[in-house]
């Protein structure tokens, strides 16, 4: 990717592994192409036109209240990764995501809490 797009950063081997772990941890809460009837509404949820396999869709978060969803979307990736490394359950993850977002915890604060 870096050869095709010079100046692109954040896609080291380590970061790609972290992105994969994030995806695997949260994949049940995001829609996939098979969730759309006849794949007809995929275009409504993505600006990607060259790759039909990638869909950025709405969250399937019926059990998340608005405060948790807002917190989830505002927490930076590094925080999400640390939370995933240190928690086992969805409730634990959501608790720490909310704390990070509402109390502006740094990654260091999160690591030592």
Secondary structure, 3 states (H helix, E strand, C coil): CCCCCCCCCCCCHHHHHHHHHHHHHHHHHECCHHHCHHHCCHHHHCCCCCCCCCCCCCECCCCCCHHHHHHHHHCCHHHHHHHHHHCCCHHHHHHHHHHHHHHCCCHHHHHCC
